Amino acid sequence: MPIKRTKFKLTSEQLLEMFGWLKLIRGFDERLSILVRQGKVRSGVYTGIGQEAIVVGTCYGLRKDDYICPLHRDLGTFLMKGVEPGVMMSQMFAKETGLSKGRDSALHSGVSELGIFGNTSMLGANLPVAAGLALTYRMEQTDNVVVAYFGEGASNVGDFHEALNFAGVQRLPIVFICENNQYAYSVPLEKTMAIDDVAVRAEGYGFDGVAINGNDVLAVYQATQGALARARGGDGPTLIECKTYRWHGHSEHDKAFYRTDEELAMWKSRDPIPTFQTYLRARHVLDDDKLKEIEERVARTIDAAVEFAMNAPDPAPEDAASDMYA
Ligand SMILES: Cc1ncc(C[n+]2csc(CCOP(=O)(O)OP(=O)(O)O)c2C)c(N)n1
């Protein structure tokens, strides 16, 4: 059954705020990419350059006590959920001031006070956990929602199907966000799936799935807002498949020789940021002065984050076994 279009209204300030997030998240990843080349980052770096509209469209307007279960490529979701840029950069530098105090690489850390469940290395394994979190919300009788991210590659593993089945049977308050960036590491979509849209998989588990342009931040926002409202109202899960493309390799050490320059150029012409910028200018929400102001603010924020992280202390060896659960 087709999903009804959700009506939404965003003020000029909110639209500009979304634009600022797109710019910050892009800038953060771009700076990390440079820092990797300079040998300054201690973590593996999996940029989401080209995919920012998914992060912003899904996280914008989320409540602090909604939980997100992000992917390895979703550094921006941490920022949008409230992690300070300096802390996030410290995490990439494995510093004492990072989320995990230098104990793990990149994005495996969570922050329960901010509603972030850290990514698990095994693809798809975050999804049953996400369903469990949604079950908790149901048992606690809150109207909070879990937003769980996964790649199209992960939608081929068993955990994905078990999580969707459980969420469908229990009508859990969860929104599944597929970041379909066309490749699972070096493997193109058509070599892993005999269908065109991951979204159709939802039907097999008794709820709606929709495939949308994942490079259109407002389309992502609209679809997410509809899914959140249904989940909060007790109508169960939704799967939103966001079609997109990652510009860099799987990680910064992957040169992505398995794809063509033409393909990359085609997707770069659909860059979510200039597309949104053109829209904002046409609506007279953005002008040259505002653009300059946003760009300067973003540059300052990132510079400060890098400086904070570079000057932060390394973790002390004697603390390696502290903060253990058992
Ligand atoms: C179960 C499992 N198989 C293989 C891997 C190795 N691996 C890590 S990321 C990745 C590709 C993931 O592709 P996708 O799910 O589409 O997400 P993307 O990286 O494209 O955002 C692979 C194969 C893994 N971490 N877990």
The ligand as a Gaussian input file, in Angstrom:
#p B3LYP/6-31G(d) Opt

LIG

1 1
 C       28.371000      -9.754000       8.793000
 C       29.462000      -8.929000       8.185000
 N       29.947000      -9.269000       6.963000
 C       30.942000      -8.548000       6.392000
 C       31.477000      -7.451000       7.043000
 C       32.595000      -6.609000       6.400000
 N       32.035000      -5.363000       5.918000
 C       32.062000      -4.258000       6.679000
 S       31.269000      -2.953000       5.970000
 C       30.881000      -3.879000       4.598000
 C       30.065000      -3.292000       3.485000
 C       28.771000      -2.764000       4.006000
 O       27.904000      -2.385000       2.976000
 P       26.509000      -1.765000       3.323000
 O       25.792000      -2.562000       4.341000
 O       25.801000      -1.549000       2.028000
 O       26.873000      -0.346000       3.998000
 P       27.821000       0.789000       3.406000
 O       29.219000       0.502000       3.909000
 O       27.719000       0.745000       1.933000
 O       27.325000       2.076000       3.969000
 C       31.367000      -5.194000       4.718000
 C       31.181000      -6.230000       3.702000
 C       30.948000      -7.149000       8.320000
 N       31.392000      -6.102000       9.022000
 N       29.944000      -7.886000       8.857000

